[in-house]
Amino acid sequence: MRAFVEAVFEGEDLPVTGADGRAATEIALAAYRSIETGTSVALLHEE
């Protein structure tokens, strides 16, 4: 949180992007889906 606030106040780039957050969420959801189904879950790689 501190890095976010400092970046905003100092006008710097954020250390973590929205795309980073989305990727982390997709990984977590895939892990849950894999646990529920007992199978592997493919992740789509986007840049």
C-alpha positions as CSV (number, residue, x, y, z in Angstrom):
1,M,0.0,0.0,0.0
2,R,2.8,2.3,0.8
3,A,4.4,1.9,-2.6
4,F,1.1,2.7,-4.2
5,V,0.6,5.9,-2.2
6,E,4.2,7.0,-2.8
7,A,3.9,6.4,-6.5
8,V,0.7,8.4,-6.7
9,F,2.0,11.4,-4.7
10,E,5.4,11.4,-6.5
11,G,3.8,10.9,-10.0
12,E,5.8,7.7,-10.6
13,D,4.7,4.5,-12.3
14,L,2.8,2.1,-10.1
15,P,4.9,-0.9,-9.0
16,V,2.1,-3.3,-9.9
17,T,-0.3,-2.8,-12.8
18,G,-3.9,-3.7,-13.3
19,A,-2.7,-6.5,-15.6
20,D,-0.6,-7.9,-12.8
21,G,-3.6,-7.9,-10.5
22,R,-5.8,-9.6,-13.2
23,A,-3.2,-12.3,-13.8
24,A,-3.0,-13.1,-10.1
25,T,-6.8,-13.3,-9.9
26,E,-7.0,-15.6,-12.9
27,I,-4.3,-17.9,-11.3
28,A,-6.2,-18.0,-8.0
29,L,-9.5,-18.8,-9.7
30,A,-7.9,-21.5,-11.8
31,A,-6.4,-23.0,-8.7
32,Y,-9.8,-23.1,-7.0
33,R,-11.4,-24.6,-10.2
34,S,-8.6,-27.3,-10.3
35,I,-9.3,-28.2,-6.6
36,E,-13.0,-28.4,-7.2
37,T,-12.7,-30.6,-10.4
38,G,-9.6,-32.5,-9.6
39,T,-8.2,-31.7,-13.0
40,S,-5.6,-29.4,-14.5
41,V,-6.8,-26.0,-15.6
42,A,-5.2,-24.2,-18.6
43,L,-4.4,-20.5,-18.3
44,L,-4.5,-18.2,-21.3
45,H,-1.3,-16.1,-21.8
46,E,-2.0,-12.6,-22.9
47,E,0.4,-9.7,-23.2
